[in-house]
Amino acid sequence: MKRLLILLGLVALLVLVSFSLTRPVSLTADVLPEHKVDIANGERLFHAGGCNSCHGSLDNEAGSEVPVLGGGLAMNTPFGTFHVPNISPHITRGIGSWSTLDFVNAMHQGVSPDGRHYYPSFPYASYTRMRFEDLMDLKSYLDTLPEAAHINEAHELKFPWNLREGIGMWKLLNLDSAPVVSVPDYNDQLIRGRYLVEGPGHCGECHTPRDWTGGLDYGRWLAGAPNPDGEGKVSNITPDEKGLADWSAGDIEYYLESGFTPDYDTAGSSMVEVQENLARLPKEDRAAIAAYLKVIPAR
């Protein structure tokens, strides 16, 4: 009996420790800096992140210049189907009721306004590298967009992936705001390129293989990975011979602007929308991305 009580006590202690370590952790308002909002910068980050590619309403008019972020896209994965939410300024169906702090917690911590873990199909593991000021600007830009009435659908996930409690453990293993690649601290262009690729651009989410936890395998950063759409492979974009070794920084920059490769092929599959979004960035941002991709380790 004594051994049983000790065993039960150890199990209870383990549960309590696990709960403490994996509970959602939200930031408090005092972490937000004094900042004069720059909506133009928010729009720039919106395009860098390709937000409209996933969150754009499925019934958006083709060629519409004003994004309508009603969501609705179904993402089929080995874990089940994730339904992309409405992030328009609609008060009840979108994020119109969210405070700036709510938005920062979602993007940086992967925590909802009501204190739940978000599934990492929402790429906050990349967004956690974004500056608070940029997140504040992005929220201000989103607030200027049209409301959408689309009602969010619940995810359809298999057991045990439907248990959000496990996401806290995933975060302990995979959520890290530190840069992936070291660049010289005196090179502003490389610092900017790293920020855009590793943070808002979340390029690693598709171009990097994943480990057994579903987290990114940083030892193979941007070395190519299975296509999340289920067909083929997402390309290696490191300076390896199987990647972009034969591309100059100018070739990469031109591809991001035009969609044309050095041998006059064109972007295909989901990269079409990525390229179209990046084409909206200033030339110096595309040049910074290209410079970064030429100095990262070849894999």
C-alpha positions in Angstrom: 0.0 0.0 0.0 2.8 2.4 0.9 4.5 1.8 -2.5 1.2 2.3 -4.3 0.7 5.7 -2.5 4.2 6.7 -3.4 3.7 5.8 -7.0 0.4 7.7 -7.2 2.1 10.7 -5.6 4.8 10.6 -8.2 2.3 10.4 -11.0 0.3 13.3 -9.6 3.6 15.3 -9.2 4.5 14.5 -12.8 1.1 15.6 -14.0 1.4 18.9 -12.1 4.9 19.6 -13.4 3.8 18.7 -16.9 0.8 21.0 -16.7 3.0 23.9 -15.4 5.6 23.5 -18.1 3.1 23.2 -21.0 0.4 25.7 -20.1 -0.2 28.6 -22.5 2.0 31.5 -21.6 0.7 35.0 -22.6 2.7 38.2 -22.7 1.5 41.2 -20.6 0.9 44.7 -21.9 4.1 46.1 -20.3 6.2 44.2 -22.9 4.7 46.3 -25.8 6.9 49.3 -26.6 5.8 52.9 -27.1 5.3 52.9 -30.8 3.8 55.2 -33.4 1.9 52.9 -35.8 3.1 52.7 -39.4 0.3 51.3 -41.5 2.4 51.3 -44.7 4.9 49.1 -42.9 2.1 46.8 -41.8 1.0 46.4 -45.4 4.6 45.7 -46.4 4.8 42.9 -43.8 1.4 41.6 -44.9 2.8 41.0 -48.4 6.1 39.6 -47.0 4.1 37.0 -45.0 1.7 36.2 -47.9 -1.2 36.5 -45.5 -3.8 36.7 -48.3 -2.6 33.4 -49.8 -4.0 31.4 -46.9 -6.5 33.8 -45.3 -8.0 35.3 -48.4 -11.7 34.5 -48.7 -12.3 31.7 -51.2 -14.9 33.8 -53.0 -12.6 36.9 -53.4 -13.0 38.5 -56.8 -10.1 37.7 -59.0 -7.7 40.6 -59.3 -9.2 42.4 -56.3 -6.7 45.0 -54.9 -8.2 45.0 -51.4 -7.7 41.7 -49.6 -10.8 40.2 -47.9 -9.5 37.9 -45.2 -12.5 35.6 -44.5 -10.4 32.4 -44.6 -12.1 29.1 -45.4 -9.1 27.3 -47.0 -8.9 23.6 -45.9 -5.4 22.3 -45.3 -5.2 18.6 -45.5 -2.3 17.2 -43.5 -1.2 13.8 -42.0 -2.7 15.1 -38.7 -6.1 15.9 -40.1 -7.7 18.9 -41.8 -7.0 22.4 -40.6 -9.5 25.2 -41.6 -7.9 28.6 -42.1 -9.7 31.2 -40.0 -11.3 34.5 -40.7 -8.8 37.3 -39.7 -10.8 40.2 -41.1 -11.8 43.0 -38.8 -15.3 41.5 -38.3 -16.1 41.9 -34.6 -17.6 38.4 -34.0 -16.3 36.3 -36.9 -12.9 37.7 -37.4 -10.4 39.5 -35.1 -12.0 42.9 -34.9 -12.5 42.5 -31.2 -8.8 41.6 -30.6 -6.6 44.1 -28.8 -3.1 44.7 -30.1 -1.8 42.6 -27.2 -4.2 39.7 -28.2 -2.7 39.9 -31.7 0.9 39.9 -30.5 0.2 36.9 -28.2 -1.2 35.0 -31.1 1.7 35.8 -33.4 4.5 35.6 -31.0 3.3 33.0 -28.4 0.8 31.0 -30.3 -1.8 31.7 -27.7 -5.5 32.8 -28.3 -7.2 35.7 -26.6 -9.1 33.1 -24.4 -5.8 31.5 -23.4 -5.7 28.4 -25.6 -2.7 27.0 -27.5 -3.0 27.5 -31.3 -2.0 24.6 -33.5 1.4 25.2 -35.2 -0.3 24.9 -38.6 -0.5 28.7 -37.9 3.3 29.4 -38.4 3.9 31.3 -35.2 7.1 29.3 -34.8 8.4 31.7 -37.5 6.4 34.8 -36.5 7.9 34.6 -33.0 11.0 36.1 -34.5 9.1 39.3 -35.5 9.6 42.6 -33.7 6.7 43.8 -31.5 6.7 47.1 -33.4 6.2 45.2 -36.7 3.4 43.1 -35.2 1.7 46.3 -34.0 1.9 47.8 -37.5 0.6 44.6 -39.1 -2.5 44.5 -36.8 -3.2 48.2 -37.6 -3.1 47.4 -41.3 -5.4 44.4 -40.9 -7.9 46.7 -39.1 -8.2 48.8 -42.3 -9.4 45.9 -44.5 -13.0 45.0 -45.2 -14.9 42.8 -42.8 -15.8 39.3 -43.9 -18.8 37.3 -42.6 -17.4 33.8 -43.1 -17.9 31.6 -40.1 -14.8 29.7 -38.9 -15.0 25.9 -39.1 -13.5 23.6 -36.4 -10.4 21.7 -37.3 -11.0 18.0 -38.1 -8.0 16.2 -36.4 -7.2 12.7 -35.5 -6.5 11.5 -31.9 -4.2 12.4 -30.2 -3.6 15.5 -32.3 -7.0 16.9 -31.3 -5.7 17.3 -27.7 -4.4 20.8 -27.4 -2.6 20.1 -24.2 0.2 18.4 -26.1 0.9 21.6 -28.0 2.6 23.0 -24.9 5.2 20.3 -25.1 5.6 20.9 -28.8 6.4 24.5 -28.0 9.0 23.6 -25.4 10.8 21.7 -28.1 10.2 24.0 -31.1 9.3 27.5 -30.2 12.5 29.7 -30.3 12.8 33.4 -31.2 16.5 33.2 -31.8 17.8 33.6 -35.4 18.4 30.4 -37.3 21.5 31.6 -39.2 24.3 33.9 -37.9 25.1 36.8 -40.1 27.6 39.7 -39.5 26.1 42.3 -37.2 27.5 45.1 -39.4 25.7 43.9 -42.6 22.3 45.6 -42.6 21.3 43.9 -45.8 21.9 40.4 -44.5 20.2 41.2 -41.2 17.1 42.4 -43.1 17.1 39.4 -45.4 17.4 37.0 -42.5 14.5 38.8 -40.7 12.3 38.6 -43.8 13.0 34.9 -44.5 13.1 33.6 -41.0 10.3 35.7 -39.6 7.4 37.2 -41.5 8.2 35.3 -44.7 8.2 32.0 -42.8 10.0 30.4 -45.8 11.3 27.6 -43.6 7.8 26.3 -42.9 7.7 24.8 -46.4 11.3 24.7 -47.6 12.7 22.9 -44.5 12.2 19.2 -43.6 10.5 18.4 -40.3 11.7 16.1 -37.4 9.6 13.5 -35.6 7.8 16.1 -33.5 6.6 18.0 -36.6 9.1 20.8 -35.8 11.6 22.2 -38.3 14.9 20.3 -38.7 17.2 23.3 -38.5 20.2 21.2 -39.4 18.6 21.0 -42.9 17.5 24.6 -43.0 15.8 25.4 -46.4 17.1 22.2 -47.9 13.8 21.2 -49.4 10.9 19.2 -48.0 7.8 17.2 -49.0 5.2 19.5 -50.5 2.4 20.2 -47.9 0.0 20.1 -50.8 0.8 16.4 -51.1 2.4 16.4 -54.6 6.1 16.5 -55.3 8.7 18.3 -53.2 9.3 21.9 -52.2 12.7 22.9 -53.6 16.1 23.3 -51.9 16.9 27.0 -51.8 20.3 26.8 -50.1 23.5 27.5 -52.2 24.0 23.8 -52.7 24.4 22.3 -56.2 20.9 20.8 -55.8 19.6 24.2 -54.8 20.6 27.7 -55.9 24.3 27.3 -56.4 24.1 28.3 -60.0 21.9 31.3 -59.3 23.4 34.7 -58.6 21.9 37.0 -56.0 20.6 39.0 -59.0 18.9 35.9 -60.5 17.1 35.3 -57.2 16.0 38.9 -56.9 14.7 38.9 -60.4 12.8 35.6 -59.9 11.1 37.1 -56.8 10.1 40.1 -58.8 9.1 38.5 -62.1 8.6 34.7 -61.5 11.2 33.9 -64.2 14.1 31.6 -63.4 17.5 32.1 -65.0 16.6 29.5 -67.7 13.3 31.2 -68.4 11.1 28.7 -66.6 8.4 30.1 -64.3 7.3 29.7 -60.8 4.8 26.9 -60.3 2.3 25.5 -57.8 1.9 27.4 -54.5 5.1 29.4 -55.2 3.2 31.4 -57.8 1.3 33.2 -55.0 4.4 33.5 -52.9 6.3 35.2 -55.7 3.4 37.5 -56.5 3.3 38.6 -52.9 7.1 39.2 -52.7 6.9 41.2 -56.0 4.9 43.8 -54.0 7.9 44.4 -51.7 10.4 47.2 -52.3 13.3 46.2 -54.4 15.7 46.5 -51.4 13.7 43.8 -49.5 14.0 41.3 -52.4 17.7 42.1 -52.7 18.1 41.4 -49.0 16.3 38.1 -49.3 18.5 37.1 -52.2 21.7 38.1 -50.4 20.7 36.0 -47.3 19.9 32.9 -49.4 23.4 33.1 -51.0 25.3 33.1 -47.6 23.3 30.4 -45.6 24.9 27.0 -45.3 24.6 24.8 -48.4 22.6 21.7 -47.6 
